Amino acid sequence: MPGMDPLYHRSLEPSAAEVLRARYAARLPDRLEELTGPVHGRVELPLHVAWSGLRAYDLDRPRQRMSLYRTVLAEGRHQDLLAFLNRDLLASQWPALRTLVSRHIRDVWEDAFPELAREASAVA
C-alpha cells in the first residue's frame, strides 16, 4: 500500500535543493529593471537581512559592494532586492558575484534572467 511505504512518502517531499530554489525564485523581481537600488554611498541593511556581522556598506568600495550584494541575494526579501540592488551594478558584478553565491541562488537568477548568464560567459 503506497500510504504505508516510507520511500513513497519521501518521494513526495521536495528535496532541500528544490525548497531552496523555490525560496529564492519567490523573491525575484519580474524584471531586472525593477532593481533600482543605490549606486554610490553608504547603505545600511536592515537586521533581517544582515543579521550577523557587517550591516553598513560603502558602495564606492568594491569589496564592500560585493559583500552587500552577496548578503542581499542570500538573505533579502523581495522588497530588499528592489531597494538595495541596482540592475547595472548587479550585471557588471555578476561574473564574479556568481562565484560567491550558492549554486541555488546562481541558478535561479540565471534561469530567470539569461542576460546574467550571457554576461558571465562573455567575461570568462
N, C-alpha and C positions, 0 to 999 in steps of 0.2 A: 504494500500500500504506500503510495507516494507520501502521504501525510506523516508516516512514521519513519521514513528513511532520513537520517540526519544529513546525508550527502545531498538529497533532494532539496532540503531546506537551505543548505549552504549555497547551492547554486542559484537560488532565488535572491539571495542577498547581494547587493553590489559590492564589488571589490573596493579596497581602500583607494586605489587609483581612480576608480570611477567616481567615488564620493568626492575626492579632491578636485577632479576635473569639473564636476558639476558645480562645486562650490565656487571655483574660480570663474567658470563660464557665466554664472548667475550675476556676477559683479561687473561684467564687461559693459563698456559703453556700446551703443548701437553703431557709432561711427567714431573713428579716431579724432575727427574734428571737434567732438564734444570735450576733448581733453584740453581745457583752456587754463590750466594752472599757470603759476608764475614762471618767468624765465630767469629772473635775476633776484638777488636779495636774500634776506633771511626768512626762513619758513619754520614755523613751529608746528609739529604734528600733534594731534590730539592723543591723549593717553590710550584710547582704544586701538590706535594704530601703532604707536611707538610705546609699547607697554614695558619695554626693557631697554635700558641704555639711552643713547642719544635721542633727544626729541627735537632739538633745534639744529637746522642745517643752513649752510650758506650755499646757495645755488651757483655762486660765482666760483666756487672751489670744486673742481671736477670730482674728486673723491667723495666729498660730502653729497654732491648732487647724485652721484651713482648710488650711494648708500640710501639716500632718501627714496629714490625710485625703486630700489630693491625692497625696501621696507613697505612702501605703499602697495606695490604689486602683490606682496605676500600677505599683508595684514589689513589692507584698506578695504572699506566697504565701497559700494558703487559710487556714492557721493564723494568719497575721499579720492577716488581715481579721477573724477571730474575736477575736483577742486585743487588737487596737488600735482597732477601730471599735466604736462604740456605736450601736445602732439609732435611738434617739431623736435623738442628735446628727446622725447621717447624714441622717435625714429632715428635720430642721429646717434643716440647711445645704444640702440638695440643690438648691434653686432657684438659689443662687449657685455652689455647687460644680460643678454640671453644666456651667457655662460655662467652668470652669477645667481640666477634664479633657479628654482626647481624645474625639473623636466615637465611637470604638470602645468606650471604657470607658462613656461615657454610654449608648450604645445597648444594650450588653449588660446593664447594670444596670436600665435602664428596661424592657427586654423581659422580664427575669426578675422584676422587681418593679414592676408597673404603678402601685402606690401612690406610688412616687417620681415618676413622670411626672405623676400627678394632683396631687401636692403642688406640683410646679414650675408647673403650669398654673394652679393656684389662686392662686399668688402673683403670677403675671405679669399 
